[in-house]
Every structure is written in structure tokens, then in C-alpha cells.
Amino acid sequence: MPVMKVQTGLRLNESVYDKIRVLASLDHRSINNMIEHILQSYVEEYELENGTIIIDTEE
């Protein structure tokens, strides 16, 4: 079953973008997939330290 994904625009500092591009290449990922992986890792680490993030679905 396909995963629903939200498409979003993202502005990055050029040097950060270049470094992510290199990291993605080293990890055999697309830049988009690398950014998604980095963000997912951050959220998981945050939740381990602070508990589950509650999402208000009424907004």
C-alpha cells in the first residue's frame, strides 16, 4: 500500500544543500530521500527524549 506523502517547498542555504547532496550520494540516496531520512531520524530522537509528539488533527 503506498504511503501518503506531502509535497512541500524547501529553501536551504547553498552550503547546507551541497553538503546534503554529498551525503546523499555517499548513502546512495536522492537528495529528497536524504532530507526525509534526516528529518525522520531527528523526530525519532526527539520523541525518545521527550515522548511522543501529539498531532492535533482538528487544525
N, C-alpha and C positions, 0 to 999 in steps of 0.2 A: 504494500500500500504506500503511495507516495506521501512524503512529508510536506505539509504546507509550509511555505517559506514566504516571508515578507520581503519585497524588493524595496531597497532604500538607497538614497544617495549618500555618499560619504566624502567629506573633504579631509584630506590628510596633508600634513607638512611633507614637502617633497623628499626630504631626507628619510623620514619615517617610512614613506611609501617605498623608497628604494631599498631600505633595509628589509622590509616585509617581503618585497619581491625576491630578494636574495634568499631569505629564509624559506619562502615557498618553494623556490627552485631546489634548494638543498633537501627539502622534505618531499619533493615530487608532488606538489600541490599547486592548484591555481591560486592566484593572489586572493580571490574571493573566498575560496575554501580555507586558506591560511588565516585570513581575518576572522572568519566564522569560528575556526578552531581556537584561536587565541581568546576570543570573547567567551566562548563556551567554557574554556579552562578557567578563565577569570571568575565567571559566575559560579562554577562548581567550587572553587577555592573559597570564594566569599561565603557561600552557603555552608560550607564545612565549618568556618569560623564563626558565623553569625546566625545560622539557622536558615530554614527555607524562606525564600522571598515570596511573600503572598501577593498574588496578582489580583487586583480588583477588576472583575470582568464587567462591572456596571459602568465603566468610564467610556 
